[in-house]
């Protein structure tokens, strides 16, 4: 029997989060695996996709309880509680044995249903703080593309939903089928790193705090070997008092904030300049390329060279221009690991 997948739609739902599961599970691909999935849409009459489309022929939310896998896409306004009928239906489906999957802010629905208590989970990086604050029992990880907790799986924002759907295909039908499907979608079967590489570091706003003059002074001197003592001396306070103010203003320690700013400057230089890794290490106060690579990989989830290839605005002058039909891209390989779900730990 084919694996039954039910997509839960209610209220206003962004298009991309609906399109990903429809494309992967709802298109007949029996040439890749026979049987493919038995895909249905379950939703309320008030459902609108992207504010323009209304799903036709959908079943009621009660149909979720009969599905093997339930996919919960994002809902638009996370400042409001998720629809109660959707929360109840998702909880009932999980209690009946369904594998429940969320895309983007769909994690708020799973959390409201109590499915994420005591579990690791993720959502779009813009909303991870809100998810953690609203549901303190959830172990929120903002750095990954998706998390597999067995019967409950969550993904980061937008395109990360495609990554998670491919992961489900890999679990259900094997790596060869998932790789073949990825080729058809013109995407890699697994993306390097996590959503940490897309996160913009928080910047303190306003000038009504004790570090208002210090922070710009530091960011203008990231190439210098600054210490906590240097920062305290500049701020005319003790190191203990400085640490207290840093925690209040930035939510972290002086050294961690300094490292975050250096990583962010490295990201900007990798995106906008042709400086070598050694030059970027010097300009960001990292000292050596090895030190930059170690801290960058740990914070962002990918090496600086990989980040540059992904985000650099134009091809570097030193890189040869290769016709696209000759690009050495391989989609038939899969990172060697004992368990694909381990890939969520960058």
C-alpha positions in Angstrom: 0.0 0.0 0.0 1.3 3.5 -0.7 2.2 5.7 2.2 -0.7 8.2 2.8 0.3 11.8 3.2 -2.2 14.4 4.3 -1.5 18.2 4.0 -3.3 20.2 6.6 -4.5 23.6 5.4 -6.5 26.2 7.2 -6.7 30.0 7.3 -4.1 31.9 5.2 -1.1 29.8 4.2 1.9 31.0 2.2 2.2 29.4 -1.2 5.7 28.0 -1.1 5.1 26.0 2.1 2.1 24.4 0.4 3.8 23.9 -3.0 6.7 21.9 -1.6 4.7 18.9 -0.3 2.3 19.1 -3.2 5.2 18.8 -5.7 7.0 16.0 -3.9 4.2 13.9 -2.6 1.3 14.9 -4.8 2.8 14.3 -8.2 2.7 10.7 -9.5 6.2 9.4 -9.6 5.7 5.7 -9.8 8.6 5.5 -12.3 10.8 6.3 -9.3 9.0 4.1 -6.7 5.9 2.1 -7.1 3.7 2.7 -5.3 4.3 6.4 -4.7 2.4 8.4 -2.1 -1.3 8.6 -1.6 -1.6 12.4 -1.2 -4.6 14.3 0.0 -5.4 17.8 1.2 -7.4 18.2 4.4 -8.6 21.7 5.4 -11.3 24.0 6.4 -13.6 26.0 4.1 -11.8 29.2 5.2 -8.4 28.1 3.8 -6.7 30.4 1.4 -3.3 29.8 -0.1 -1.2 32.9 -0.5 -4.3 35.0 -0.2 -5.3 34.1 -3.8 -6.2 30.5 -4.1 -8.8 28.3 -2.3 -8.1 24.5 -2.3 -10.8 22.5 -4.1 -11.8 19.0 -3.3 -10.1 18.9 0.0 -11.3 16.7 2.8 -12.1 17.9 6.3 -9.4 18.1 9.0 -10.9 14.9 10.5 -9.1 13.1 7.6 -5.7 13.7 9.2 -6.3 11.0 11.8 -6.3 8.3 9.0 -3.0 9.4 7.4 0.4 7.8 7.9 2.1 11.2 7.6 0.6 14.7 8.3 2.3 17.8 6.9 1.6 21.1 8.6 2.7 24.1 6.5 3.3 27.6 7.8 0.5 29.9 9.0 0.9 33.6 8.3 0.5 35.4 11.6 2.5 33.7 14.4 1.5 36.5 16.9 -1.9 34.8 17.0 -2.7 31.4 18.4 -2.9 28.6 15.8 -6.4 27.6 14.8 -7.9 25.4 17.5 -9.5 22.9 15.1 -6.1 22.4 13.4 -4.3 21.9 16.7 -6.8 19.4 17.8 -6.7 17.5 14.5 -2.9 17.3 14.5 -2.8 16.1 18.1 -5.4 13.4 17.3 -3.5 12.3 14.2 -0.3 11.9 16.3 -2.1 10.0 19.0 -3.4 7.7 16.3 0.2 7.0 15.2 0.8 9.5 12.4 4.2 10.9 11.6 3.7 14.7 12.0 5.8 17.1 10.0 5.9 20.9 10.1 7.3 23.4 7.6 8.4 26.8 8.7 6.0 28.3 11.3 3.9 25.1 11.2 6.1 24.2 14.3 3.9 26.6 16.3 0.9 24.3 15.6 2.9 21.2 16.7 4.0 23.1 19.8 0.5 24.1 20.6 -0.6 20.5 20.3 2.1 19.5 22.8 4.0 17.4 20.3 7.3 19.3 20.8 7.5 19.2 24.6 10.9 17.9 25.5 11.9 17.6 21.9 14.4 19.5 19.7 12.6 21.5 17.1 13.2 24.4 14.6 11.3 26.9 12.6 12.2 30.0 10.5 15.1 31.8 12.2 13.0 35.0 12.4 10.6 33.2 14.8 12.8 30.9 16.8 13.0 33.3 19.8 9.2 33.6 19.8 8.8 29.8 19.6 11.2 29.3 22.5 9.6 32.0 24.6 6.0 30.9 24.0 6.8 27.2 24.5 9.6 26.9 27.0 9.4 23.0 27.1 10.6 22.9 23.5 14.3 22.7 22.8 14.5 25.2 19.9 17.5 25.0 17.6 17.7 28.0 15.2 20.8 26.8 13.3 19.6 23.7 11.4 17.5 23.2 8.2 15.4 20.4 9.7 15.2 18.1 12.7 14.1 14.5 12.8 12.7 13.4 16.1 11.2 10.2 14.8 7.4 10.6 14.8 7.8 14.4 14.9 9.9 16.4 12.4 10.3 20.1 12.0 11.9 22.3 9.3 13.2 25.8 9.1 11.7 28.5 6.9 10.5 28.4 3.3 12.9 26.3 1.1 14.0 24.2 4.1 10.6 22.5 3.7 11.8 21.0 0.5 14.9 19.7 2.3 12.7 18.0 4.9 10.3 16.5 2.3 13.3 15.0 0.4 14.5 13.6 3.8 11.1 11.9 4.2 11.4 10.4 0.7 14.9 9.2 1.6 13.6 7.5 4.7 10.6 5.9 2.9 12.2 4.9 -0.4 15.9 5.1 0.1 18.7 7.5 -1.0 18.7 6.5 -4.7 15.0 7.5 -5.1 15.6 10.8 -3.2 18.6 11.6 -5.3 16.7 10.9 -8.5 13.9 13.2 -7.3 16.3 15.9 -6.4 17.7 15.8 -10.0 14.2 16.4 -11.3 13.8 19.3 -8.9 17.2 20.7 -10.1 18.5 20.8 -6.5 21.0 18.9 -4.4 19.6 16.0 -2.4 21.2 17.5 0.7 22.4 21.1 1.3 25.6 21.8 3.2 25.2 23.6 6.6 22.1 24.8 8.2 20.0 28.0 8.4 22.7 29.6 10.5 24.3 30.8 7.3 21.2 32.9 6.5 20.7 34.5 9.9 21.5 38.2 10.3 23.1 38.8 13.7 21.1 40.9 16.1 22.1 44.6 16.3 21.3 46.7 19.4 19.2 49.6 18.4 18.9 53.0 19.9 21.4 55.0 22.1 19.7 54.8 25.4 21.9 52.1 26.9 25.4 51.9 28.5 27.1 50.4 25.5 25.7 52.9 22.9 29.1 54.4 22.3 31.2 51.3 22.8 29.6 49.0 20.2 30.2 51.2 17.2 33.8 51.8 18.4 34.3 48.0 18.6 32.8 47.2 15.2 35.1 49.8 13.6 38.1 48.0 15.0 37.4 44.3 14.5 40.8 43.9 12.9 42.4 44.7 16.2 43.2 42.1 18.9 40.6 43.4 21.3 40.1 41.9 24.8 37.5 42.3 27.5 39.9 44.5 29.4 40.2 46.7 26.3 36.5 47.0 26.0 36.0 47.7 29.8 38.7 50.4 29.7 37.1 52.1 26.7 33.7 51.9 28.4 35.2 53.2 31.7 33.8 50.3 33.8 35.0 47.2 35.4 35.1 43.9 33.4 32.4 42.5 35.7 30.1 45.6 35.1 30.8 45.4 31.4 29.8 41.8 31.3 26.5 42.6 33.1 25.7 45.4 30.6 26.6 43.2 27.6 24.2 40.5 28.8 21.4 43.1 29.3 21.9 44.8 26.0 23.0 42.0 23.6 21.9 38.9 25.5 25.4 37.4 25.4 29.0 37.9 26.7 31.4 40.5 25.4 33.7 37.9 23.7 30.8 36.0 22.2 29.3 39.3 20.8 32.7 40.2 19.5 33.1 36.9 17.7 29.6 37.2 16.2 30.5 40.6 14.8 33.7 39.2 13.3 31.9 36.3 11.7 29.3 38.7 10.3 32.1 41.0 8.8 33.7 37.9 7.3 30.3 37.0 5.7 30.1 40.5 4.2 33.6 40.3 2.8 33.0 36.8 1.4 29.9 38.1 -0.3 31.2 41.4 -1.6 34.9 41.2 -2.0 37.6 39.2 -3.8 39.9 39.2 -0.7 41.6 35.9 0.1 40.7 33.9 3.2 44.0 35.0 4.7 43.2 38.7 4.1 39.7 38.3 5.5 41.1 36.6 8.6 43.4 39.7 9.1 40.6 42.2 8.5 38.3 40.4 11.0 40.9 40.0 13.7 40.9 36.2 13.4 44.7 36.2 12.8 45.0 33.2 10.5 43.0 31.5 7.9 42.9 28.3 10.0 41.3 30.2 12.9 38.8 31.9 10.6 37.8 28.6 9.1 37.4 26.9 12.5 35.2 29.7 14.0 33.3 30.3 10.7 32.5 26.6 10.2 31.3 26.3 13.8 29.1 29.4 13.7 27.7 29.3 10.2 27.8 25.5 9.5 29.8 25.7 6.3 33.4 26.6 5.5 34.2 30.1 4.2 35.0 28.8 0.7 31.6 27.1 0.5 29.8 30.2 1.8 31.5 32.4 -0.8 30.5 30.1 -3.7 26.9 30.3 -2.5 26.6 34.0 -1.8 29.2 35.8 -3.8 27.5 38.4 -6.0 29.7 37.8 -9.0 32.2 35.2 -10.2 35.7 35.9 -8.8 38.2 37.1 -11.4 40.5 34.3 -10.4 37.9 31.6 -11.0 37.7 30.2 -14.5 34.4 30.6 -16.4 33.1 27.2 -17.2 30.1 26.7 -19.5 27.2 25.5 -17.4 26.7 22.3 -19.4 30.2 21.3 -18.2 29.8 22.1 -14.6 31.0 19.1 -12.5 27.8 18.8 -10.4 27.1 15.4 -8.9 23.7 14.6 -7.4 24.3 10.8 -7.0 26.3 11.0 -3.9 25.1 11.3 -0.3 27.1 12.3 2.8 28.4 9.1 4.4 26.7 8.7 7.8 25.2 5.9 9.7 21.8 7.6 9.8 20.5 10.4 7.5 18.9 12.1 10.5 22.3 12.7 11.9 22.8 15.3 9.2 20.7 17.7 11.2 23.7 18.3 13.5 26.1 20.7 11.6 
